[in-house]
Amino acid sequence: MKIVDGRRIGSVTVSEDTLLLAEVVGDVMLNIGHLELKGKILGNLHVRGGTCRLLGIVKGNVVNEKGDMEIFGTVHGKVITKTGYTYINPGSKVGSIEKGFVEVNKV
């Protein structure tokens, strides 16, 4: 498992099992693998595949595009699920929750 700590400026892309303890000033994209977030993201988190366990803080939005997401921490923005599985622990703090699709031509 890769460990990322310290402070990172700019976007971070995760493509392997990773423990993120860092503060990231930018967005984080999970493409594949497992991400365990115990740090802070001062941007958005995009789960494009793989699994993510959020125990830290995301200042922006969390977008689950096609993965498995568990939230036990804090999301200041929206939690958006396009596809995949998203679990939000009742003790977590989130700004709002919405589905990522728009229903059209409803009769």
N, C-alpha and C positions, 0 to 999 in steps of 0.2 A: 504494500500500500504506500502510495506517495503521500508525503506530508508537506503541506504548503503553509508556511507561517510568515510572520512579519507583516509588512505593509506593501501592497501591490498597487501600482497606478496603471490603469488601463484594463481592458477586458481580459478575462482568463477563460480559456477553453479546457474542459476536462474530458479526457478520453480514456481514462483508466481509473481504477479504484483509488480514491483520494480522500484524505482527511484535511479539510480546510480550516485552519486555525487563524488565518490571516484576516486583515482588514483589506478589502478590495475596493478601491475607488474606481468603479466601473461595473460592467456587467459580467456575469458568470454564465457560461453555456456548458451544460452537461450533455455530451453527445452519446456516450456509452460508458458503462462501468457503474461504480457506486460512488456517490459523493456524500460524505458526512460533513455537514457544515456546523462548526462550533464557533465560527468567527462572525465577521460582520461584512455585509455587502452593501456598499453605498450606491448601488445601481439596481438593476433587475437580475433575476435568476430565471434562466430558460432551461427547462428540462426537455430536451429533444429526444431522449432515450435513456435507458438505464434506470437506476433507482437513486433517490435522494432522500436523505433524512436531515431535516433542518432543525437544529437545536439552538442556533444563534439568531442573528438579526438580519433582515433584509429591509433596507430603507425604501426600495422601489416595489415593483410588482414581481410576483412569482407566477410564471406561465408554464403550465404542464402541457407540453405539446404532444408527447407520446411516451410517457414514462410512468414510473410509480413514485409517488411523492408522499412523504409523511412530514407533517409540520407539528413540531413541539415547541417552537420558539415564537418569534415576533416578526410579523410582516406589516410594515407601515402602509403599504399600498394594497393592491388587489391580489387575490388568489384567483387565477383564471385557469380553468381546466378545459382544454380543447379536446383531447382524447387522453386515455390512460386512467390511472387510479390516483386520486388525491384523498388523503386522510388528514383531517385537522383535529388535533387533540383538543378537547373541551377547555383545557387550561391555557391554550395558546391565545395570542393576541393578533388579530388580523384586521386590516382596514375594512375590507369587504370581500365578498365571495361572488363569483359569477361564472357562468358557463361561457365558453369561448365561441359558441356558434350563435347565429341569428336565425330564428325561425321565420321563414318567408312563406307567402301564399297560404296562410292559415285560413281555413274555411270555417 
